[in-house]
Amino acid sequence: MEHNTLSLHHIVRKSSLEENAPLLIMLHGYGSDENDLFSFASELQEELFVISLRAPYPMKPFGNAWYAINFDAEKGKWSDNKQAADSRDLIAKFIDEAVASYPVKKDNVTLLGFSQGTILSYAVALTYPEKVKNVIALSGYINQDIIPENKDTSNYSHLAFYCSHGSVDQVIPVDWARQTPPFLSKLDINHQYNEFPVGHGVAPQNFYEFRKWLAKRI
């Protein structure tokens, strides 16, 4: 089911609940689209109201991005942080629109991201903690250039993160993801971090683990 009256193109799986449903928003990775993570929807708790977003920057010949990546730059990858910050704010605005437009509970919002979608999920939760409750962060890392500098003044006490990474990820090095748990610990944020023996993808046992984690929190 598609809805395009809101600011970001998205598809929806309705909840089994008529009102006050927990909301799960999916953010795909670089070069993909809203159908990618949506395949998880049918396997997730039926009370979840699921929205899968399409990133705002179309790519050629197909796919979308939350921000541009220049693969020829130094260190192999250079991210357009201006575009990334714009997308972060766009997602935050979309959360407000979704809460106003759909029969969901505004204080029960979970972001589920993969890769670039995870980088944005971290950024949204750490910049707008009042809009988010849970984050499922698959195969990504925290880009400190797109989160607030004065983090110590924010209230993150209600947030919970499930983070996972492939130990042989060839796209985003696992070392980048390993910096996340100490970072979250420093902010006293509840989190779980696990690695799986895969590349840049989600292993079945990874899926079952985050589904179980989420069941306790919605």
GIVEN-V217317 format. One record per residue. SS is DSSP state (hx for helix, st for strand, lp for the rest). OMEGA is omega in degrees with one decimal (NA if undefined). D_FIRST is the distance of its C-alpha to the first C-alpha in Angstrom with 1 decimal. Layout:
# GIVEN-V217317
ss->SS omega->OMEGA d_first->D_FIRST
ss->SS omega->OMEGA d_first->D_FIRST
This chain:
# GIVEN-V217317
ss->lp omega->-175.7 d_first->0.0
ss->st omega->178.3 d_first->3.8
ss->st omega->-177.8 d_first->6.9
ss->lp omega->177.7 d_first->10.2
ss->lp omega->179.4 d_first->12.8
ss->lp omega->-169.4 d_first->13.8
ss->lp omega->177.1 d_first->16.2
ss->lp omega->177.7 d_first->14.2
ss->lp omega->-177.6 d_first->11.3
ss->st omega->172.7 d_first->8.6
ss->st omega->-168.8 d_first->5.5
ss->st omega->162.7 d_first->5.4
ss->st omega->-175.7 d_first->7.1
ss->lp omega->178.4 d_first->9.0
ss->lp omega->173.0 d_first->12.7
ss->lp omega->178.7 d_first->15.3
ss->lp omega->-179.9 d_first->17.0
ss->lp omega->-178.6 d_first->16.8
ss->lp omega->178.5 d_first->18.2
ss->lp omega->-179.9 d_first->19.7
ss->st omega->170.1 d_first->17.4
ss->st omega->-176.1 d_first->18.3
ss->st omega->174.6 d_first->15.9
ss->st omega->179.1 d_first->15.4
ss->st omega->-177.9 d_first->14.6
ss->st omega->179.0 d_first->14.7
ss->st omega->-174.8 d_first->16.9
ss->lp omega->179.8 d_first->17.5
ss->lp omega->-178.9 d_first->20.9
ss->lp omega->175.4 d_first->22.8
ss->lp omega->-178.9 d_first->21.8
ss->st omega->176.8 d_first->18.5
ss->lp omega->-172.5 d_first->14.9
ss->lp omega->-179.3 d_first->11.7
ss->hx omega->-171.6 d_first->11.3
ss->hx omega->-177.8 d_first->14.8
ss->hx omega->-175.4 d_first->14.9
ss->hx omega->178.1 d_first->11.4
ss->lp omega->176.1 d_first->13.5
ss->lp omega->-167.6 d_first->15.3
ss->hx omega->-175.4 d_first->12.6
ss->hx omega->-179.1 d_first->13.4
ss->hx omega->-176.9 d_first->17.0
ss->lp omega->-177.0 d_first->17.0
ss->lp omega->-173.8 d_first->18.1
ss->lp omega->177.4 d_first->15.9
ss->lp omega->178.0 d_first->16.9
ss->lp omega->169.6 d_first->15.2
ss->st omega->-172.3 d_first->12.3
ss->st omega->174.5 d_first->10.9
ss->st omega->176.3 d_first->9.8
ss->st omega->-173.8 d_first->10.5
ss->st omega->169.1 d_first->12.2
ss->lp omega->179.7 d_first->13.6
ss->lp omega->-169.3 d_first->17.3
ss->lp omega->-175.9 d_first->18.9
ss->st omega->179.6 d_first->21.5
ss->st omega->178.3 d_first->20.8
ss->lp omega->177.3 d_first->23.2
ss->lp omega->-3.7 d_first->25.0
ss->lp omega->178.9 d_first->24.4
ss->lp omega->-178.9 d_first->20.9
ss->lp omega->-176.5 d_first->19.2
ss->st omega->178.6 d_first->19.4
ss->st omega->172.9 d_first->21.7
ss->lp omega->173.6 d_first->22.2
ss->lp omega->-176.9 d_first->25.8
ss->lp omega->173.1 d_first->28.2
ss->st omega->177.0 d_first->30.4
ss->st omega->-173.6 d_first->33.7
ss->lp omega->-179.8 d_first->34.8
ss->lp omega->-175.4 d_first->38.3
ss->lp omega->176.8 d_first->39.3
ss->hx omega->-176.8 d_first->41.8
ss->hx omega->177.7 d_first->40.8
ss->hx omega->-177.7 d_first->38.4
ss->lp omega->175.6 d_first->35.5
ss->st omega->-177.2 d_first->35.3
ss->st omega->175.2 d_first->32.3
ss->lp omega->-174.2 d_first->31.7
ss->hx omega->176.9 d_first->31.9
ss->hx omega->177.4 d_first->31.5
ss->hx omega->-179.2 d_first->28.0
ss->hx omega->179.2 d_first->27.3
ss->hx omega->176.8 d_first->28.4
ss->hx omega->179.5 d_first->26.4
ss->hx omega->176.6 d_first->23.2
ss->hx omega->-178.1 d_first->24.3
ss->hx omega->178.3 d_first->24.7
ss->hx omega->179.0 d_first->21.4
ss->hx omega->178.7 d_first->19.6
ss->hx omega->178.6 d_first->22.0
ss->hx omega->179.9 d_first->21.1
ss->hx omega->178.7 d_first->17.3
ss->hx omega->178.7 d_first->18.1
ss->hx omega->179.7 d_first->19.9
ss->hx omega->-177.8 d_first->17.1
ss->hx omega->-179.8 d_first->14.6
ss->hx omega->179.5 d_first->17.4
ss->hx omega->-171.8 d_first->18.1
ss->hx omega->-173.7 d_first->14.6
ss->lp omega->-176.2 d_first->13.2
ss->lp omega->-175.6 d_first->15.4
ss->st omega->-177.2 d_first->16.7
ss->st omega->-173.1 d_first->20.2
ss->st omega->178.4 d_first->21.5
ss->st omega->175.7 d_first->24.1
ss->st omega->-177.2 d_first->22.0
ss->st omega->176.8 d_first->20.0
ss->st omega->172.6 d_first->20.0
ss->st omega->175.7 d_first->19.5
ss->st omega->-177.0 d_first->19.1
ss->st omega->171.3 d_first->20.3
ss->st omega->174.6 d_first->21.7
ss->lp omega->179.3 d_first->24.7
ss->hx omega->176.3 d_first->24.2
ss->hx omega->176.2 d_first->21.3
ss->hx omega->179.0 d_first->23.8
ss->hx omega->177.9 d_first->26.4
ss->hx omega->179.1 d_first->24.2
ss->hx omega->175.0 d_first->23.3
ss->hx omega->-175.7 d_first->27.0
ss->hx omega->179.7 d_first->27.7
ss->hx omega->-176.7 d_first->25.2
ss->hx omega->-176.7 d_first->26.5
ss->hx omega->178.4 d_first->30.2
ss->hx omega->-178.6 d_first->30.0
ss->lp omega->-174.1 d_first->27.9
ss->hx omega->-178.6 d_first->28.7
ss->hx omega->-177.5 d_first->28.2
ss->hx omega->-170.2 d_first->24.4
ss->lp omega->176.1 d_first->23.9
ss->lp omega->-177.9 d_first->25.1
ss->st omega->173.7 d_first->24.4
ss->st omega->171.4 d_first->23.9
ss->st omega->-169.6 d_first->23.3
ss->st omega->-176.2 d_first->25.0
ss->st omega->171.6 d_first->24.9
ss->lp omega->178.7 d_first->27.3
ss->lp omega->178.3 d_first->28.0
ss->lp omega->178.4 d_first->30.8
ss->lp omega->175.0 d_first->31.8
ss->lp omega->-173.4 d_first->32.5
ss->hx omega->179.5 d_first->35.2
ss->hx omega->-176.9 d_first->35.2
ss->hx omega->172.5 d_first->31.9
ss->lp omega->-174.0 d_first->32.7
ss->lp omega->177.6 d_first->35.2
ss->lp omega->-176.6 d_first->38.9
ss->lp omega->-176.1 d_first->39.9
ss->hx omega->-174.9 d_first->37.7
ss->hx omega->-178.0 d_first->40.6
ss->hx omega->-177.9 d_first->40.0
ss->lp omega->176.4 d_first->36.4
ss->lp omega->-178.1 d_first->35.5
ss->lp omega->-168.9 d_first->33.6
ss->lp omega->-177.6 d_first->34.9
ss->lp omega->-174.4 d_first->31.6
ss->lp omega->171.7 d_first->29.7
ss->st omega->-178.7 d_first->29.2
ss->st omega->167.1 d_first->28.4
ss->st omega->-176.3 d_first->27.8
ss->st omega->176.0 d_first->28.9
ss->st omega->-177.6 d_first->29.3
ss->st omega->173.8 d_first->30.5
ss->st omega->-176.4 d_first->31.7
ss->lp omega->176.8 d_first->35.5
ss->lp omega->179.4 d_first->35.7
ss->lp omega->-178.1 d_first->32.9
ss->lp omega->-179.1 d_first->34.1
ss->lp omega->175.7 d_first->31.7
ss->lp omega->-175.0 d_first->32.1
ss->lp omega->-178.4 d_first->35.5
ss->hx omega->177.5 d_first->35.5
ss->hx omega->178.7 d_first->38.4
ss->hx omega->-178.5 d_first->36.0
ss->hx omega->-178.3 d_first->33.9
ss->hx omega->176.8 d_first->37.1
ss->hx omega->-175.4 d_first->37.9
ss->hx omega->-177.6 d_first->35.0
ss->hx omega->177.4 d_first->36.5
ss->hx omega->178.9 d_first->39.8
ss->hx omega->-179.4 d_first->38.0
ss->hx omega->178.5 d_first->35.9
ss->hx omega->-179.1 d_first->39.0
ss->hx omega->179.9 d_first->40.9
ss->lp omega->-177.9 d_first->38.5
ss->lp omega->179.6 d_first->38.6
ss->lp omega->177.0 d_first->34.9
ss->st omega->-178.9 d_first->33.9
ss->st omega->173.7 d_first->32.7
ss->st omega->-179.7 d_first->32.6
ss->st omega->177.3 d_first->33.1
ss->st omega->175.3 d_first->33.2
ss->st omega->179.0 d_first->33.7
ss->st omega->-175.0 d_first->32.8
ss->lp omega->-179.8 d_first->34.7
ss->lp omega->175.6 d_first->32.0
ss->lp omega->-176.6 d_first->31.4
ss->lp omega->-177.7 d_first->28.4
ss->lp omega->-176.4 d_first->25.8
ss->lp omega->178.2 d_first->24.8
ss->lp omega->178.8 d_first->27.0
ss->hx omega->-179.0 d_first->25.9
ss->hx omega->175.1 d_first->28.5
ss->hx omega->178.8 d_first->27.1
ss->hx omega->-178.7 d_first->23.6
ss->hx omega->-178.7 d_first->25.3
ss->hx omega->-179.0 d_first->27.5
ss->hx omega->177.3 d_first->24.9
ss->hx omega->178.7 d_first->22.8
ss->hx omega->178.5 d_first->26.1
ss->hx omega->-177.0 d_first->26.9
ss->hx omega->-178.1 d_first->23.7
ss->hx omega->-178.5 d_first->24.2
ss->lp omega->-170.5 d_first->27.4
ss->lp omega->179.1 d_first->26.0
ss->lp omega->NA d_first->23.1
